[in-house]
Amino acid sequence: MNSFFENKIQQFINSPNNSRIWWHSIPLPNGDRIRSCHEDQELQFQMWNALQIDNSGGLKGKKVLDIGANDGFFSIAASMAGASEVTSVDKNWETWPKNLKYISKIWNVDIEIITADFRNYDFNKRYDVIFFFGVLYHLEDVFTSIKKLKNLLEDDGVLYIETQMSQLQSNLPLFEYASDIYPTIAIQDKKYLDNVGISNYLFPNESAIYNLAYSYDFDCDSLGGKKNRYSQNHPSRQIFKFIKKQDLKIRLTSDDLKSRDYLSGDWSLPETIGTWTDGTEANLSIPLDSIISQKHSNIQVKITAVPFLHERHPQQIIDILIAGKPLTQWTYSFSKSINSSKTLTIPVALIQQSNCLDLTLKILTPISPEAVGFNNDTRKLGIMVQLIEITGSYN
Ligand SMILES: C[S@@+](CC[C@H](N)C(=O)[O-])C[C@H]1O[C@@H](n2cnc3c(N)ncnc32)[C@H](O)[C@@H]1O
């Protein structure tokens, strides 16, 4: 077993880097364990186990974002469980990022550290997994934050939320408003209202969590139950797994393209593994009635195709037009390794009028295998389209 998760403790040691406080009790490679300020030194391990992520490789190859990472127990754990990239974000926490820098160096793991309020930071990429532990109730703007997290996730991405819950019993979704003057489940801590992420705002009940998942198109599992010693020991705290609903709505394989309903212009006859363009202008026309909703801002069109390339014709250049308007240009080169999938991001406004994806491939220099001396095929080939996948994305 990976020594981080081994959990045999030689001795607890107080702040090994002389910082004032450690929020997380984190193992050290020599078997010692950093003492946290919590009474329960097993808190983070209980939380981690409640997530039911396999310690040996459960996050293999995943890009993980740990929001409110604090001392970084969960960032290190993610890396130890196989994550290919870990990004940790926090802002005003007193020992940030000193403790995380210390512990990641000790464990020799590479972590991207971002000091920011995650709500207005431009991450510029998407993640497979987001940890959002102990942050939800620190937000004035729960709804826009969840919307942001959704957009930060890959299509089949997972958001783990750990939160203080309201204990108000109701079947209706309720958020309890943290207060210093009413006996709410935890105080507001009004004096820190001007800081990011210190004061408390809203504690959801279970229905509010499910409603939040529903509003932003997630499937939601409560990670309660026998394996969850964390919530058993801390009944007012729960962990939920939000799974981003697949937005994939249209998938056209080479078999689908055989019907030719979608094709016009310069296409060859569809073959089992795909359809060649044959000439300079090949059109695709795909009805999108079922996918366009008010909420979509873009659609992503991923086209898997192979180009016809030869040493005597080492490049295929293709202009892509949407509804007759130039969108981008694709270049395939003989000398470079070919990525057979290319994705177009198309603003919904460009297709909303017709509710149809009207895509033109302008092949600048099609050529026949015969012309390059490859065989006696006289079709003027550009690319062979094999698969078209269309997804909608939200604001
Ligand atoms: C209660 S602590 C939880 C720490 C850790 N995630 C855990 O569960 O043990 C909340 C952390 O989230 C950070 N935080 C809260 N709101 C934030 C925001 N908007 N942007 C970045 N960090 C935030 C705080 O600074 C703090 O370190």
The ligand as an SDF file (V2000), in Angstrom:
LIG
                    3D

 27 29  0  0  0  0  0  0  0  0999 V2000
  -13.4880   24.8860    6.3590 C   0  0  0  0  0  0  0  0  0  0  0  0
  -12.0280   25.0550    5.4500 S   0  0  0  0  0  0  0  0  0  0  0  0
  -11.9630   23.4710    4.6650 C   0  0  0  0  0  0  0  0  0  0  0  0
  -10.5820   23.0650    4.2540 C   0  0  0  0  0  0  0  0  0  0  0  0
  -10.5040   21.7220    3.5170 C   0  0  0  0  0  0  0  0  0  0  0  0
  -11.1250   21.7900    2.2200 N   0  0  0  0  0  0  0  0  0  0  0  0
  -11.1270   20.6420    4.3600 C   0  0  0  0  0  0  0  0  0  0  0  0
  -12.2510   20.2380    4.0720 O   0  0  0  0  0  0  0  0  0  0  0  0
  -10.5020   20.2060    5.3180 O   0  0  0  0  0  0  0  0  0  0  0  0
  -12.5220   26.0860    4.0890 C   0  0  0  0  0  0  0  0  0  0  0  0
  -11.3430   26.5050    3.2120 C   0  0  0  0  0  0  0  0  0  0  0  0
  -11.8550   27.0520    2.0240 O   0  0  0  0  0  0  0  0  0  0  0  0
  -11.2060   28.2700    1.7110 C   0  0  0  0  0  0  0  0  0  0  0  0
  -12.1570   29.0660    0.9300 N   0  0  0  0  0  0  0  0  0  0  0  0
  -13.4270   29.3980    1.2620 C   0  0  0  0  0  0  0  0  0  0  0  0
  -14.0060   30.1400    0.3190 N   0  0  0  0  0  0  0  0  0  0  0  0
  -13.0940   30.2550   -0.6820 C   0  0  0  0  0  0  0  0  0  0  0  0
  -13.0900   30.9030   -1.9510 C   0  0  0  0  0  0  0  0  0  0  0  0
  -14.1460   31.6020   -2.3670 N   0  0  0  0  0  0  0  0  0  0  0  0
  -11.9830   30.8090   -2.7400 N   0  0  0  0  0  0  0  0  0  0  0  0
  -10.8900   30.1250   -2.3100 C   0  0  0  0  0  0  0  0  0  0  0  0
  -10.8270   29.4910   -1.1010 N   0  0  0  0  0  0  0  0  0  0  0  0
  -11.9090   29.5630   -0.2970 C   0  0  0  0  0  0  0  0  0  0  0  0
  -10.8690   28.8410    3.0910 C   0  0  0  0  0  0  0  0  0  0  0  0
   -9.8140   29.7820    3.0200 O   0  0  0  0  0  0  0  0  0  0  0  0
  -10.4860   27.5690    3.8510 C   0  0  0  0  0  0  0  0  0  0  0  0
   -9.1420   27.2360    3.7070 O   0  0  0  0  0  0  0  0  0  0  0  0
  1  2  1  0
  2  3  1  0
  2 10  1  0
  3  4  1  0
  4  5  1  0
  5  6  1  0
  5  7  1  0
  7  8  2  0
  7  9  1  0
 10 11  1  0
 11 12  1  0
 11 26  1  0
 12 13  1  0
 13 14  1  0
 13 24  1  0
 14 15  1  0
 14 23  1  0
 15 16  2  0
 16 17  1  0
 17 18  1  0
 17 23  2  0
 18 19  1  0
 18 20  2  0
 20 21  1  0
 21 22  2  0
 22 23  1  0
 24 25  1  0
 24 26  1  0
 26 27  1  0
M  CHG  2   2   1   9  -1
M  END
$$$$
